[in-house]
Every structure is written in C-alpha cells, then in structure tokens.
Amino acid sequence: MERKELRRAEGITRAHYSETADHSLTVVSLARLIGLVMGLDSDAQRRVELGALGHDFGKWAVRAQVLAKPGIRTDAEFEEIQEHPEAGPILVDLCDLPVLEEAKPFMVGHHVYPDGSGYPKMKFQEIGPEVPIATMADTAAVVHFGRIYQEHPPLSLPQVVERLRPHRGTQFVPEVFDAFEEGVSSTRKRLLLTG
C-alpha cells in the first residue's frame, strides 16, 4: 500500500510541475548518500528518504508559472514560493496521503538554517534532527543541476561541494556537510577506479 501512495504523491507533484518531481528524486539520491555516510540506522534512513521525496510537496500551492519563470522573480513571486514549506503538510492532509505524514517535518523545515536564517521563521532546534540532511541534499541538487531562474550552469558534484563550503555551519550542519563531501569524494573515487 505504501508504494502505491508514494507513486500517487509523486504523480500529484508531477502533474503540477514535473521539474519538482524530478528534483525530489535527485534529492532522495543525495540524501541517501549522506545518510549512508553518516551511518543512519534503517528507520532513520527511511525517514530521510521519505522526507527528501516529500520536501517540496507544498510547491503544489505555488502557481506553475511562478515555478517555471526564467530569470529573477518579483518580491511577490518569491513570497509565494516561501509559502510552500507550510503548505506541504496541509496538502498532505487534503490529499489524504498518510504515507507522507513522516515527511511533514522535512516539508516545513528544509529551508530553516542553523544560523537562524531561512523560512518559515522558526527555531532551527524545532525542525528535527534528520531534516538538515534533506536541506543539504536539496541545495546540492539545485546547484548541481541548476534551475530555470539561476544564472550559472549546472555544476559537477565536486564543484557543488566547493560552491557550498562557505555555508558550512551557517546554512548546513557541519556534520551533514562533511558527510556530503565524503560521499561525493568516495563516489568519485569508486567511479574513477571502476570506469
């Protein structure tokens, strides 16, 4: 039953804006890598992957033309986008998707940073211990593949590590950033040895 509900959640997201669904699958892969490096137990790993999958579910509440708009967004458009973390849990309830219940903290907290910045306004300590993994994976996925509104081309994962390093400790929990860096490094080494 859970797999059917997960496909339904992905389908709902894809129907609104397919890039969000594709992005979420990338975030799952990167969160899985980080979780494995951190040595999460199987229950925590499952929660992280589910949270990574559902983290942007609230973007259903953002107009597709705003999500797909190239270039700089207006203040009003950015404010609309900033509503997606809090919209996610509401949409899960409205869509009757109990499989995403455990993803709600990830939906709400994936833009809340250790230095107190981000949105929605809440204390970093309120977001839950596993949410920073999704935060790291989410940002890395955006920088890696780029977005229609960004001016830089997609970057390789080692380039992503370097681009995000200045935010270690402010936007990213140091242990999570270090696990991401180690995962990227070890994956690259395995690919070089086997390829």
C-alpha positions in Angstrom: 0.0 0.0 0.0 2.8 2.4 0.9 4.4 2.2 -2.6 1.1 2.9 -4.3 0.6 6.0 -2.1 4.2 7.2 -2.8 3.6 6.9 -6.5 0.3 8.8 -6.1 2.2 11.6 -4.2 4.9 11.8 -6.9 2.1 11.8 -9.6 0.3 14.7 -7.9 3.6 16.6 -7.8 4.5 15.8 -11.4 1.0 16.8 -12.6 1.6 20.3 -11.3 5.2 20.8 -12.3 7.3 17.9 -13.4 10.6 19.6 -12.5 9.7 19.5 -8.8 9.1 15.7 -9.0 12.4 15.2 -10.9 14.2 17.4 -8.4 12.8 15.5 -5.4 14.0 12.2 -6.8 17.5 13.7 -7.1 17.2 14.9 -3.5 16.3 11.4 -2.4 19.5 10.0 -4.1 21.7 12.7 -2.4 20.0 12.3 1.0 20.5 8.5 0.7 24.3 9.1 0.1 24.6 11.4 3.0 22.6 9.1 5.3 24.8 6.1 4.4 28.0 8.1 5.1 26.5 9.2 8.4 25.7 5.6 9.3 22.0 6.2 9.9 20.0 3.1 11.0 17.4 1.7 8.6 14.5 3.6 10.2 16.2 6.9 10.1 17.4 6.3 6.6 13.8 5.5 5.5 12.5 8.7 7.2 15.3 10.8 5.5 14.5 9.3 2.1 10.7 9.8 2.6 11.4 13.4 3.8 13.6 14.1 0.8 10.9 12.8 -1.6 8.2 14.9 0.0 10.2 18.0 1.0 8.7 20.2 -1.8 5.2 18.8 -1.8 4.0 22.2 -0.8 5.0 23.6 -4.2 1.6 22.4 -5.4 0.4 25.6 -3.7 2.7 27.7 -5.9 1.5 28.7 -9.3 3.3 26.7 -12.0 4.0 29.8 -14.0 5.9 31.1 -11.0 7.9 27.9 -10.7 8.7 27.8 -14.4 9.5 31.5 -14.7 13.1 32.1 -16.0 15.2 34.8 -14.5 14.7 36.9 -11.4 11.4 36.6 -9.5 9.5 39.5 -8.2 9.2 40.0 -4.4 5.6 38.9 -4.6 6.6 35.7 -6.5 9.3 35.0 -4.0 6.9 35.4 -1.2 4.6 32.9 -2.9 7.4 30.4 -3.1 8.2 30.9 0.5 4.8 29.6 1.4 5.5 26.1 0.1 7.1 24.7 3.3 4.0 25.4 5.4 1.6 24.4 2.6 3.1 20.9 2.4 1.6 19.4 5.5 -1.8 21.0 4.7 -1.8 19.5 1.2 -0.8 16.0 2.6 -3.9 16.1 4.7 -6.1 17.4 1.9 -4.9 14.8 -0.5 -5.2 12.1 2.1 -1.6 10.8 1.8 -0.8 9.3 5.2 2.3 7.8 3.8 3.8 11.4 3.7 2.9 12.0 7.4 6.6 11.4 8.5 7.7 13.8 5.7 5.9 16.8 7.2 8.8 18.0 9.4 11.0 17.9 6.2 8.4 19.9 4.3 8.3 22.6 7.0 11.9 22.7 7.9 14.0 22.2 4.8 14.6 26.0 4.4 15.4 26.6 8.1 19.1 27.0 8.7 21.4 26.7 11.7 22.3 30.4 11.7 18.6 31.3 12.2 18.0 32.4 8.6 15.7 30.9 6.1 11.9 30.4 6.2 9.4 29.9 7.6 10.5 31.8 10.8 11.1 29.1 13.4 14.0 28.0 15.6 16.4 25.6 14.0 16.1 23.3 17.0 12.4 22.8 16.2 12.9 21.2 12.8 14.1 17.7 13.8 17.5 16.1 13.7 17.2 14.5 10.3 15.8 17.5 8.3 19.3 19.0 7.8 20.2 16.1 5.6 17.3 17.0 3.3 18.4 20.6 3.4 21.9 19.7 2.3 20.6 17.3 -0.4 18.0 19.9 -1.7 20.5 22.7 -2.1 23.1 20.4 -3.6 20.6 19.2 -6.2 19.6 22.7 -7.1 23.2 23.8 -7.5 24.2 20.6 -9.3 21.5 20.7 -12.0 20.7 24.4 -11.9 17.2 25.9 -12.1 15.5 27.9 -14.8 15.9 31.0 -12.6 19.6 30.6 -12.0 22.3 32.3 -14.0 25.0 29.7 -13.5 25.3 26.5 -15.5 24.9 23.1 -13.7 28.0 22.1 -11.7 29.7 18.8 -11.1 29.2 17.4 -7.6 32.8 18.2 -6.6 32.1 21.8 -7.8 28.9 21.8 -5.7 31.0 20.9 -2.6 33.2 23.9 -3.2 30.4 26.3 -4.0 28.6 25.3 -0.8 31.6 25.1 1.5 31.3 28.7 2.7 27.8 27.9 4.1 29.1 25.0 6.3 27.9 25.9 9.8 25.5 28.7 8.7 23.2 27.1 6.2 24.4 23.5 6.6 25.1 21.5 9.8 28.8 20.8 9.7 28.5 17.0 10.2 26.0 16.8 7.4 28.1 18.9 5.0 31.1 16.8 5.8 29.1 13.6 5.1 28.0 15.0 1.8 31.6 16.0 0.9 32.9 12.5 1.9 30.1 10.8 -0.1 30.9 12.9 -3.2 34.6 12.1 -2.8 34.2 8.4 -2.2 31.7 8.0 -5.1 34.0 9.9 -7.4 36.9 7.6 -6.4 34.8 4.5 -7.0 33.8 5.7 -10.4 37.4 6.5 -11.3 38.5 3.1 -10.2 35.7 1.2 -11.9 35.3 3.4 -15.0 
